Structures are given as structure tokens and as C-alpha cells.
């Protein structure tokens, strides 16, 4: 994958993988619900306020985050199984600990 540097208040998230059902059955990709969590791999510098001052993001690279189902723009990685999302900070619902 080409290196992506998010702009402003955007973050690049590597989506977590969901490969088995609750009963341990391996599901085909078409039957899987896409996970709504992932790890932040890159962040933008933050947004500018009215006075031109940059406001840093509340998250950092390495944070595990939860986001809304239909948020962001999907970006494919080098392998078929790698999925990334470019999200606005506002689309993030929380940091997982």
C-alpha cells in the first residue's frame, strides 16, 4: 500500500479482522459483518480553528478505536485481507482500553 498521510482531523485506521462466528465457525467474507473497531496507524495534524491555531487530535497512533458502521472511506492494503479506513475524528465513538 502506498503511504497515506491523513490531512487535518482525519485518521487512518486498520480495521480489525472478524473471521469466526460466536460458535467458532469460519464464515465466508460475504457473510461476515465488518468489524467496527480497529487500530489507528496514522493521524493528521488536527483541524484549524477560526484564528488559524491547530487543535491536535484526541487519539494517537496505536490507539484501538470504535467507529460507526458506515463511517469513513475504505482503502485496500497490499494483501486482500488488509482493510483500512480514512475517518474523521468525529466518526470515532471511543478509544478501547
N, CA, C and O of each residue as an XYZ file, in Angstrom:
388
protein
N       0.843     -1.176      0.000
C       0.000      0.000      0.000
C       0.886      1.235      0.000
O       1.924      1.272      0.660
N       0.471      2.221     -0.731
C       1.193      3.482     -0.718
C       1.029      4.120      0.649
O       0.014      3.926      1.318
N       2.023      4.876      1.057
C       1.955      5.539      2.352
C       0.905      6.650      2.289
O       0.934      7.489      1.388
N      -0.009      6.651      3.240
C      -1.064      7.661      3.296
C      -0.865      8.505      4.540
O      -0.767      7.972      5.645
N      -0.805      9.806      4.370
C      -0.707     10.749      5.485
C      -2.042     11.487      5.558
O      -2.326     12.319      4.697
N      -2.866     11.199      6.568
C      -4.157     11.873      6.673
C      -3.998     13.388      6.845
O      -3.018     13.861      7.421
N      -4.967     14.125      6.343
C      -4.974     15.578      6.454
C      -5.895     16.026      7.585
O      -6.828     15.316      7.961
N      -5.622     17.197      8.112
C      -6.458     17.863      9.119
C      -6.883     16.921     10.242
O      -6.031     16.363     10.934
N      -8.206     16.735     10.432
C      -8.689     15.928     11.556
C      -9.006     14.490     11.141
O      -9.858     13.840     11.749
N      -8.330     14.000     10.119
C      -8.567     12.634      9.629
C      -7.577     11.654     10.260
O      -6.465     12.021     10.640
N      -8.020     10.385     10.359
C      -7.164      9.316     10.875
C      -7.229      8.135      9.912
O      -8.238      7.934      9.235
N      -6.157      7.359      9.852
C      -6.115      6.129      9.067
C      -6.184      4.971     10.051
O      -5.335      4.843     10.934
N      -7.206      4.126      9.891
C      -7.455      3.024     10.820
C      -7.342      1.697     10.078
O      -7.920      1.522      9.004
N      -6.592      0.764     10.663
C      -6.539     -0.600     10.124
C      -7.663     -1.372     10.797
O      -7.668     -1.559     12.014
N      -8.609     -1.812      9.986
C      -9.789     -2.497     10.516
C      -9.398     -3.849     11.116
O      -8.589     -4.578     10.543
N      -9.978     -4.177     12.275
C      -9.761     -5.488     12.898
C     -10.392     -6.565     12.031
O     -11.305     -6.291     11.252
N      -9.905     -7.785     12.168
C     -10.433     -8.896     11.377
C     -11.465     -9.664     12.177
O     -11.276     -9.919     13.367
N     -12.562    -10.033     11.521
C     -13.576    -10.896     12.120
C     -13.663    -12.133     11.239
O     -14.152    -12.061     10.111
N     -13.193    -13.263     11.746
C     -13.123    -14.446     10.883
C     -13.965    -15.623     11.363
O     -14.213    -16.544     10.586
N     -14.410    -15.622     12.613
C     -15.202    -16.751     13.086
C     -16.489    -16.263     13.733
O     -16.568    -15.133     14.214
N     -17.483    -17.119     13.736
C     -18.748    -16.798     14.386
C     -18.600    -17.044     15.886
O     -17.559    -17.514     16.345
N     -19.650    -16.723     16.645
C     -19.616    -16.958     18.090
C     -19.447    -18.439     18.401
O     -18.877    -18.797     19.432
N     -19.939    -19.299     17.513
C     -19.815    -20.739     17.702
C     -18.502    -21.299     17.185
O     -18.268    -22.505     17.251
N     -17.633    -20.416     16.666
C     -16.332    -20.850     16.185
C     -16.309    -21.288     14.731
O     -15.319    -21.852     14.266
N     -17.404    -21.030     14.002
C     -17.475    -21.435     12.596
C     -16.824    -20.371     11.726
O     -17.087    -19.180     11.890
N     -15.977    -20.800     10.806
C     -15.334    -19.881      9.864
C     -16.372    -19.435      8.844
O     -17.000    -20.262      8.183
N     -16.548    -18.119      8.718
C     -17.551    -17.577      7.808
C     -16.903    -17.040      6.541
O     -15.806    -16.486      6.600
N     -17.568    -17.196      5.387
C     -17.037    -16.584      4.170
C     -17.147    -15.065      4.267
O     -17.975    -14.546      5.015
N     -16.307    -14.349      3.506
C     -16.303    -12.887      3.558
C     -17.681    -12.288      3.323
O     -18.038    -11.292      3.951
N     -18.463    -12.886      2.421
C     -19.777    -12.338      2.087
C     -20.759    -12.419      3.254
O     -21.721    -11.652      3.291
N     -20.543    -13.321      4.203
C     -21.455    -13.484      5.335
C     -20.994    -12.736      6.579
O     -21.718    -12.676      7.573
N     -19.813    -12.177      6.530
C     -19.272    -11.510      7.714
C     -19.738    -10.066      7.805
O     -19.794     -9.351      6.804
N     -20.072     -9.651      9.019
C     -20.333     -8.241      9.267
C     -18.973     -7.595      9.493
O     -18.143     -8.126     10.231
N     -18.747     -6.466      8.867
C     -17.444     -5.811      9.005
C     -17.280     -5.298     10.427
O     -18.206     -4.705     10.981
N     -16.115     -5.519     11.026
C     -15.888     -5.046     12.387
C     -15.908     -3.527     12.446
O     -15.536     -2.844     11.492
N     -16.348     -3.020     13.580
C     -16.453     -1.581     13.781
C     -15.358     -1.090     14.713
O     -15.521     -0.091     15.413
N     -14.254     -1.796     14.711
C     -13.123     -1.360     15.521
C     -11.836     -1.607     14.764
O     -11.780     -2.402     13.826
N     -10.801     -0.903     15.198
C      -9.516     -1.048     14.540
C      -8.440     -0.279     15.276
O      -8.672      0.288     16.344
N      -7.250     -0.272     14.677
C      -6.093      0.396     15.277
C      -5.686      1.580     14.413
O      -5.594      1.470     13.190
N      -5.447      2.702     15.059
C      -5.010      3.896     14.344
C      -3.558      3.709     13.919
O      -2.689      3.432     14.746
N      -3.303      3.863     12.605
C      -1.947      3.701     12.084
C      -1.338      5.026     11.631
O      -0.125      5.113     11.437
N      -2.165      6.057     11.460
C      -1.658      7.392     11.107
C      -2.720      8.427     11.454
O      -3.917      8.147     11.385
N      -2.276      9.622     11.825
C      -3.210     10.705     12.144
C      -2.786     11.982     11.428
O      -1.613     12.186     11.118
N      -3.774     12.830     11.178
C      -3.497     14.138     10.600
C      -3.032     15.094     11.687
O      -3.026     14.740     12.866
N      -2.642     16.311     11.297
C      -2.117     17.284     12.260
C      -3.189     17.946     13.122
O      -2.855     18.645     14.078
N      -4.456     17.744     12.808
C      -5.542     18.390     13.545
C      -6.182     19.472     12.698
O      -5.642     19.868     11.665
N      -7.334     19.947     13.142
C      -8.045     20.970     12.368
C      -7.632     22.366     12.827
O      -7.091     22.548     13.918
N      -7.901     23.337     11.971
C      -7.599     24.735     12.292
C      -8.844     25.395     12.864
O      -9.946     25.207     12.348
N      -8.665     26.175     13.940
C      -9.799     26.923     14.477
C      -9.932     28.251     13.728
O      -9.204     28.493     12.765
N     -10.848     29.102     14.161
C     -11.119     30.372     13.478
C      -9.907     31.299     13.442
O      -9.783     32.133     12.545
N      -9.021     31.150     14.412
C      -7.837     32.013     14.488
C      -6.616     31.390     13.809
O      -5.524     31.955     13.853
N      -6.799     30.233     13.187
C      -5.702     29.579     12.487
C      -4.808     28.738     13.377
O      -3.721     28.336     12.962
N      -5.255     28.465     14.602
C      -4.479     27.643     15.539
C      -4.904     26.181     15.368
O      -6.095     25.873     15.332
N      -3.925     25.295     15.264
C      -4.195     23.882     15.081
C      -4.625     23.235     16.393
O      -3.978     23.421     17.424
N      -5.719     22.474     16.353
C      -6.195     21.721     17.506
C      -5.788     20.268     17.308
O      -6.279     19.615     16.387
N      -4.892     19.741     18.161
C      -4.442     18.354     17.981
C      -5.580     17.356     18.225
O      -6.543     17.653     18.932
N      -5.448     16.189     17.635
C      -6.460     15.149     17.803
C      -6.367     14.525     19.196
O      -5.317     14.560     19.838
N      -7.482     13.955     19.647
C      -7.540     13.328     20.971
C      -7.012     11.896     20.944
O      -6.862     11.275     21.997
N      -6.730     11.368     19.759
C      -6.229      9.996     19.623
C      -4.794     10.026     19.125
O      -4.311     11.041     18.623
N      -4.119      8.878     19.278
C      -2.729      8.789     18.810
C      -2.529      7.462     18.079
O      -3.346      6.549     18.197
N      -1.453      7.369     17.339
C      -1.121      6.136     16.622
C      -0.997      4.999     17.639
O      -0.355      5.150     18.678
N      -1.617      3.865     17.327
C      -1.588      2.710     18.219
C      -2.856      2.551     19.039
O      -3.107      1.472     19.575
N      -3.669      3.611     19.152
C      -4.933      3.509     19.892
C      -5.877      2.552     19.172
O      -5.954      2.556     17.943
N      -6.597      1.728     19.943
C      -7.664      0.883     19.395
C      -8.953      1.669     19.562
O      -9.276      2.122     20.661
N      -9.687      1.828     18.470
C     -10.865      2.691     18.484
C     -12.102      1.968     17.966
O     -12.019      0.970     17.249
N     -13.245      2.507     18.357
C     -14.550      2.046     17.913
C     -15.123      3.139     17.026
O     -15.007      4.320     17.353
N     -15.741      2.768     15.906
C     -16.296      3.768     14.993
C     -17.649      3.302     14.467
O     -17.998      2.128     14.594
N     -18.411      4.226     13.873
C     -19.733      3.890     13.351
C     -19.649      2.982     12.126
O     -18.647      2.972     11.411
N     -20.701      2.232     11.901
C     -20.738      1.219     10.837
C     -20.444      1.749      9.444
O     -19.679      1.139      8.697
N     -21.035      2.860      9.093
C     -20.926      3.348      7.713
C     -19.989      4.536      7.582
O     -20.045      5.264      6.590
N     -19.141      4.738      8.558
C     -18.236      5.892      8.563
C     -17.020      5.634      7.689
O     -16.600      4.491      7.502
N     -16.468      6.701      7.164
C     -15.168      6.644      6.508
C     -15.157      6.169      5.069
O     -16.181      5.810      4.488
N     -13.953      6.185      4.524
C     -13.694      5.749      3.155
C     -12.757      4.552      3.208
O     -11.685      4.621      3.809
N     -13.167      3.449      2.576
C     -12.352      2.233      2.594
C     -11.158      2.355      1.659
O     -11.257      2.897      0.558
N     -10.026      1.837      2.129
C      -8.797      1.794      1.341
C      -8.243      0.383      1.483
O      -8.081     -0.110      2.599
N      -7.952     -0.268      0.365
C      -7.405     -1.629      0.402
C      -5.906     -1.583      0.645
O      -5.213     -0.687      0.162
N      -5.414     -2.561      1.401
C      -3.988     -2.682      1.665
C      -3.304     -3.514      0.597
O      -3.896     -3.821     -0.438
N      -2.047     -3.879      0.854
C      -1.277     -4.679     -0.100
C      -1.860     -6.076     -0.288
O      -1.902     -6.595     -1.404
N      -2.309     -6.681      0.814
C      -2.893     -8.019      0.702
C      -4.413     -7.896      0.662
O      -4.976     -6.871      1.046
N      -5.068     -8.954      0.194
C      -6.525     -8.961      0.085
C      -7.199     -8.818      1.438
O      -8.298     -8.270      1.528
N      -6.555     -9.305      2.489
C      -7.159     -9.311      3.820
C      -6.959     -8.015      4.586
O      -7.540     -7.845      5.658
N      -6.154     -7.096      4.069
C      -5.881     -5.843      4.768
C      -6.877     -4.777      4.348
O      -7.005     -4.457      3.166
N      -7.585     -4.230      5.338
C      -8.540     -3.163      5.063
C      -8.250     -1.983      5.960
O      -8.026     -2.135      7.161
N      -8.256     -0.810      5.365
C      -8.045      0.427      6.100
C      -9.227      1.347      5.860
O      -9.941      1.218      4.865
N      -9.422      2.272      6.776
C     -10.450      3.301      6.631
C      -9.823      4.652      6.897
O      -8.982      4.789      7.786
N     -10.228      5.651      6.129
C      -9.885      7.029      6.454
C     -11.137      7.619      7.082
O     -12.188      7.685      6.445
N     -11.019      8.046      8.333
C     -12.158      8.552      9.102
C     -11.879      9.951      9.617
O     -10.726     10.326      9.832
N     -12.938     10.719      9.812
C     -12.819     11.983     10.538
C     -12.792     11.654     12.021
O     -13.355     10.646     12.447
N     -12.150     12.488     12.799
C     -12.115     12.252     14.244
C     -13.535     12.191     14.812
O     -13.784     11.467     15.776
N     -14.459     12.939     14.226
C     -15.849     12.951     14.697
C     -16.549     11.604     14.504
O     -17.530     11.316     15.189
N     -16.048     10.772     13.572
C     -16.637      9.452     13.330
C     -16.205      8.423     14.369
O     -16.788      7.342     14.450
N     -15.191      8.750     15.161
C     -14.720      7.831     16.200
C     -15.652      7.927     17.395
O     -15.981      9.023     17.849
N     -16.078      6.769     17.908
C     -17.005      6.733     19.037
C     -16.287      6.618     20.370
O     -16.820      7.037     21.397
N     -15.091      6.059     20.368
C     -14.353      5.919     21.614
C     -13.040      5.192     21.421
O     -12.781      4.585     20.381
N     -12.212      5.273     22.461
C     -10.926      4.573     22.496
C     -11.111      3.342     23.371
O     -11.600      3.446     24.496
N     -10.723      2.178     22.862
C     -10.851      0.932     23.625
C      -9.618      0.750     24.507
O      -8.491      1.018     24.089
N      -9.854      0.289     25.734
C      -8.706      0.075     26.631
C      -8.633     -1.365     27.069
O      -7.735     -1.736     27.826
